[in-house]
């Protein structure tokens, strides 16, 4: 297998794949002005366990995702995370998982989901070859969860977490973004989730992506403050420098607590990832607007795809621009996190 490095010597092994911009929630991060973005039919959607899917001509097909990921695997990509929008809104998501799981060289296949439909889909995802899950969850209080998500039902997500644990989609990582005045009073509740469940709760500092993130820079909760106020947290000895999260544990607890400090602790020097958007753009850095369209080469000159990807990886930026009043040209649902 070829090992591909960027011009700064970083070994790129991790690909995040956004398979759709669609979502069955309207979170404040993606839709800050919900006065004109109401969730039509959300009650019926939640009851049915499925969501309406709006196709887009630019969205890659399952076989196209497979071709790109296969080419990247030949260049050293070992780890793939499927994201969205909400990936479970794609009716062919299990086909995408299955095709990816069958690619030689892919040693780890995971997914980030909001968990709304997970209770009904966990078994099929496991059978398709998915190994583990990240679940976005920003409140454990029903009313607050409904506010943050624009109408979501907390019980659907909690049931999905329990079902995923039952079928063996673990470790489960719960991603939580704290915002001053919104959910920053729930830190202890989230930490307590790790007491009896083998889950990893990860606090992620709010990033300035999209209008909400840009307008609320001053409301981001720094992870260093959480760590300082919880002396019971013990730094885990098995932390890896290539991971964005720094993990802690509490004696007697089954799970772990992680901190992803994109703002207060820049970890770009050890970044090992690139991103693929659902419309066929490779985005080498989350905090940089640079992206390269590979659709035309994929569809007309597939024999040149590997070299093109290699060049994109080589030119990955040195670091993000979150500390430079960065303004993203895409909302988070169009990037994949």
Buried (B, 14 or more C-beta within 10 A) or exposed (E): EEEBBBEEEBBBBBBBBBBBBBBBBBBBBBBBEBEEEEBEEBEEBBEEEBBEEEEEEEBBEBEBBBBBBBBBBBBBBBBBBBBBBBBBBBEBBBBBBBBBBEBEBBEEBBBBBBBBBBBBBBBBBBEBBBBBBBBBBBBBBEEBBBBBBBBBBBEBBBBBBBBBBEBEBBBBBBBBBBBEEBBBEBBEBBBBBBEEBEBBBBBBBBBBBBBBBBEBEEBBBBBEEBBEEBEEBEEBEEEEEEBBBBBBBBEEBEBBBBBBBBBEBBBBEEBBBBBBBBBBBBBBBBBBEBBBEBBEBBEEEEEEBBEBBBEBBBEBBEBBBBEEEBEBEBBBBBBBB
